[in-house]
């Protein structure tokens, strides 16, 4: 039997890799329209379903994406600014122009000196309120243009990217190993999609006492001439090796769990961790485990389940019921 009720509220989906947040909304919209056509039921008075999401995940990331439906879109903003929990994997020894494995390799650096003990000693320096420089490949505006527009076109930035203040409540090292499944980056900067994510924001100045020389600033200039501010580690970068040598090189990876406030770019955090151990690093995997009250594996729909209207319907109503119970308990 068709469900003849107004559908308003929130639910969360486990976004798969290589799909943008906007593509997820487009897919959900198709599900609603297909259900309306099959049952001849209007979703709203305007016959249009309004959808929104509470904070972009970049295409390579997976995990919790909160979706608002109709009046639920009014509540979406608080999920953009709420605390989030991530699990991320970084690879030492290689940096890219996008700070992740989707970009082009721009630098190699030593990794032999990096140990788990050094990494564990460094991570507490990133906890608290820190200053972080957003990635060049991000949706932040500068003089009316997004930063990724400058990168794509090769235009010079009007000025350096300003550090931003972000809050990291906790950061825990889950793993450090030289035995792993990850390969070197093979992507290009043109692969960047403007739906790139909401993650983590800026180069940290809170690593005082680490091995970084913050006065040693260098400008990287591409053939097209765009520039961005880059802090090069003290140690001399290793020149690109021949292909046969690269196959023998195993770059260590590390996995971290991060609880942070809004505006934090995990790509930037991993970049800064690499510099903090006197090397470089880029992000190879990112999972958003929590966004507000939504937790992966508990009350988050798998992507395949979102292809069925009834699953979305039940998820929204379950969340609405939880909110009513919470409101009742707070009153009485």
N, C-alpha and C positions, 0 to 999 in steps of 0.2 A: 504494500500500500504506500502511495506517495505521502511524503511528510509535508503537510500543508501548514507549516509554521514559518514565521519570519526567522531568517538565519542571521544572527548578529553575534559577534564575539571574536575570540582568539583561539588559535591552535598553533602547534609547532611541528615542523617537518625536519627530518634529517636530510639536509641538502647533500646530494652526491657530488663527487669530484667532477670537474670539467663542465659544470652547469652554473650559470650565473643566477643570482638572486632574482633578477627580473624574469629569466626564463622559467623559474619555478612558479612565479605568479601567473605567467602566461599559461602554463600547463594547468594550474588550478582553475583559472578562468574558463578554460575549455571544458573542464569537468563539470563546472556549474552550468555552462550553457548547454552542454549535451544533456544533462539531467532535466533542465527546464524544457528543452525541446521534446524530450521523450515523455515527460509527464504533463506538459502544457501548464506548468505551474510557474508563475512569475516570482522571481527571487525577491524583487523589490517593486515598489510602485513605479519606478522609472524603468523597470525591466533591464536594469544594468547592475551587475554585481561590482561593488567597490572593494578593491583589495589593496593591501599595503604590507610592507615588511618592516620589522623593527631593528634594522641594522644589517648592512650588506656583508656578505661573506664573499671573498674573492673566489674566482672560478676554481682554483686548485684546492680550496678549503672544503671541509665537510662539517656536518654537525648541525646544531640547533639553529633554526631560522624561524622566528616568531612571525606568524601571518595574521593580519587583521582582516575580518570580513564585515563589510557594510559598517554598522556603527562601531564595530570593534576597532576600526581604523583610528577612532578618536583616542584609543588607549595606546596606540603604537609608539608614540613618542617616548613614553617612559621606558620602553625596552631598548630604545636607542641609547639612553643615558644610564641604564642600570648597570650593575656589576656583571661581569661575565667571567667564565672560567674556560681556559683553553688548555689543550695538550698539543705541544708542538715539537717537531724534530728539526734540528739544525745540523748542517754539515760544515765542519771546520776546513780551512785551507783554500776555499774558493769563494770569491764574492762575485755577484752579478749586478747588472744595472737595475734590476727590479727587486733585488734583495731576496729573491726566491728562485726556485729551480726552473721557472718559466722564462727567465731572462738570459742574456748573453754573459758569458764569463768575461770579467774585466780585470781580475787580479787573482794571483795565487800566492799563498804565503805558507811558511813552515808550520808544521803541526806536531813534529816529533817531541817538542817540549811540553805539550799539553797533557795534563794528567787529570784524573777525576778529582784529586785533592785540590788542585789549583782552581778547578771549575767550581767546586763546592765553596771554596773560600771567596770567590768572586761574586757569586749570585746574590748574597745578602746586600751588596752595594746597590742593587737595582730595586730594592724594596722600599716603599714609601713614595713620597712625591718627588718625581724626577723630571728633568728636562730631556725631551726627545725630539730629534729632527725627523719629520715625516719622510717617507721615500719619495724620490722624484716621480716614480710611477704611482701616483695616487690622485684622488679626485679633489684634492684641496685646491681652492681658488687662489690665484695670484693675479692681481690687476685684471679681473674679469675673465680669466682663462684658467682652466684646470691644469694642474702641473703636468699630467700625462699628455696634454696637448702640446706643451713646449717640447717634451721629450720626443713625441712622434714627429713633429715638424722639424726638429733640429734647431728651433729658435733659442736664442740665449735668454736665460732667466733675467728679468729686470733686476733682481737682487737675490741674495742668498736665501735659502729656505729657513724661516725662523723656527727656533726650537719652541716646543709647546710643553706645558706642564701637564703631566698625567700621573695617575696614582696606581701603583702596583701593591696590592695588599699582601700577596705572598708569591713566592717562586720556589719550586722544589725540583731538584734534579732526580729524574726517574731512571736515567740510563746514560752511560757513556761507554762507547765501544768502537772498535775498529773492524768489527765483523758485522756486516749489515747487507741489506738488499739494495740500497740506493745507489744510483749512478750519477755521473756528472751531468750538469745542466746541458740541455740540447736545444732549448727554446730560443726565441728571438723577442726583442722588445716590442715588435709590432703585434705580438700575440696578446698584448695587454688589452683587457676589456674594460670599458668605462664603468662597469658595474663592480670594479675592484673594491675591495673590502674595507670594512669598518674596523679593523683590528687595532693596531697599536701605534703610536705616534712618534717619537722623536729621538734624536741622538742624545744620549744621556750625558749630563755633566756631573752626575752623581757618582761617577766612577773615580773620584779623586783618590789618589793613592794607588791606583792601578798602574799598569805599564804603559798607558797611552800618553803621548805627548800632545796635549790639546792645543799647543801653540804651533804645532807642525802641520799647518793646513796646506793642502794642495788642491789645485783645480784639475779635474779631468775634462779634457776637451775631445769630443768626437770629431770625425771628419766633417760632420755637418756644422760643428761649431757650438753646440749648446754646452753650457757649463753647469755644474752643480758643486756644492761644497762637499769635500770628502776629507775625512781624517785618516791619514795613512799611518799604520803602525810603525813603531820605531824600527823593527826588524826589516831588512831589505826583502821586498817581495821576490818570490821565485819567478824567473821568466818562464813563459809557456814551454812545456816540454814536448818532445816529439811523441807521436802517437804511441810508439812501442813502449816508451817510458810511462806514459799515462796509464796504460793498462796494468802496470805493476804498482801504481800508487793507490793506496787505500786511505782515503780521507776519513778521519773519525767523525762519528755523529754523536749528538747528545739529545736526550728527550727531556722536556721540562713540562711541569704543570704550573700554570699561571692564573692567578685570580687578579683581575684588574678592573679599573674604572673605564668609563667611556673615552674614546679617542685614542686608545692605545693601539699602536701598530706592532704586532708580534714580529713582523718582518724586520722592523727597525730594532726591536729588542734583541733578536738573534744576531743581527749585524753588530750591535754594540757589544754583545757578549764575546763575539769573535775578536773584536779589537781589544776587549778587556783582558784577554789571555795572550795578547801580542801576536795575533794572527788575523784572519778574516773568516767570515761565515755567511751562509745563506740558508733560508728556510726551505725544507724539502717536504714537509707535511704539517698540516694544521687541522685540528678538530676543535670545534666549539662544544664543550661539554655541558655548559649551563648558560642560560640567559634569563635572568630574573628567576621566577619559580619553575621554569621549564628545565628539565634535566634529561639528557640523552639516556635512553634505555628505560625511562620511567613513564613519562607522559608526552613523548614525542613520536609522531607518526613516521614510519619509514617511507621513503619516497614512493615505492611501489604501491603502498596503501593509499596514497593520496590520489591515485587514479580512479578510486571508487568514491562516489559522492557520499554514500552512507558512512564510510569511515571518517570523512571530514566532518560530517554532520554530528556523529557521536562524539568526536574529539572536542568540538566546540561546546556542545552541551555539557560534557563532563567538566570542562574548565569553568563554564558558567556556574555549574553546581558547586564546585569547590570554592569559587569566589563568594557565593551566597552563604556557604557554611562558614567561611572565614569572617565575613561581615557579621553574621549572627553571633559567633563566638566573641568577637571584639565588643559587641554591644552588651552582651549578657555574661 
